[in-house]
Amino acid sequence: IQEEAHDYGLPVIAWMYPRGPFVQNDTDTDVLAYAARVALELGADIIKIKYNKDAQGFKWVTKCAGKTKVMVAGGEKTDTESLLKEVKDVMNAGASGMAIGRNVWQHEKPLAVTNALKAVIFGKKKVEDALKEVRPYLQADGGDVQLVDIDEVAKTVKVRLVGTCAGCASAGMTLKAGVEEAIKRNAPEIKSVEADLY
């Protein structure tokens, strides 16, 4: 089936939900990793898979999927804060996106939760793209910038200036005129950029 789909230019999406009498825990990291690998071997372009509630372990699942894009099932109905935290963990573990149903359609404000999900799923890429723009200028003077955190609710980004930028007298200007300006240009929803003074 997948070969025929590819012959017609259609992507193959596989629902990889391990089931059966010998599957004792369908969200065990090794079971999910094996399912992701099977999807890759079968030629799936995208998989939909459950999340194991273990961000570190899920990195292994996404790695085993290889070039296959990993979409995570939305799971049980939960509160918005827990949902957004889980989505952030999933995306940080290497997933490509989410396949969410009830947590959007049954939400009292489905458009608001959709916008919040969009910020979590796509916001990090926009911020990272902005940092790629300014990084060469900072590196030319022996400095650099690292993304520390994105707070989707407060719409703030925390970065760390490193190298010569960390102790530079112009660090505040670099942060505001360089880094924050680039981030806001790429991700206009961001309200402010803060320095992480570890």
Residue, then its C-alpha position, 0 to 999 in steps of 0.5 A: i500500500q505504501e509503495e502505491a501511495h508513494d507512486y501517486g505522490l501521497p504521504v503514508i500516515a501510520w497509526m502505531y498503537p501497539r496492541g495485543p495479548f503480549v503488549q503489557n504496557d502500550t506506552d512503555t518507551d521500548v515498545l513505542a520506540y519499536a513501533a516507531r522503528v517498524a513504521l520507518e521500516l514499512g515506509a511511513d512518512i508520518i506516524k501517530i503514536k501515544y506519548n509515554k509521559d517521559a520526555q527523556g524516554f520519548k527522545w529515544v522514540t523520535k530517534c528510532a523513527g528516523k526520517t519518519k515524522v512523529m505526531v503525538a496523539g492528544g490523549e485524555k481530556t485534560d486542563t489547558e495548562s497540563l496540555l500545553k506543558e505536555v505538548k512542549d515536552v513532546m516537541n522538545a523530545g523531537a516530535s514534529g507535531m500533535a494530532i489533538g481532538r477532544n482537547v480542542w473540540q471539547h474546550e470552552k474556547p477552542l480557538a484560544v487553545t488552538n492559538a496556544l498550541k500553535a505558539v508551542i508547536f511552531g513558536k520555538k522554530k520561529v525563535e530559533d530562526a531569529l537566533k540564527e539570523v543574529r548569531p553570526y554577528l555575535q560570533a564574529d566578536g567571540g560571543d553567542v546566544q542560547l535559547v533557554d525557555i519560551d513561556e507561551v502564556a506570558k509570551t516571553v523568551k529567555v535567552r543566555l548571552v555567552g562568550t564575550c557577550a556575557g560580560c560585555a558592557s553593551a550586553g543590554m543593547t545587544l539583547k534589546a536592539g539585536v536579539e529581541e528585535a530579530i525574535k519579534r520580527n520572526a515571532p510577533e506574538i512575543k512580548s519581551v525577551e529576557a536575559d538568563l543571568y545564570 
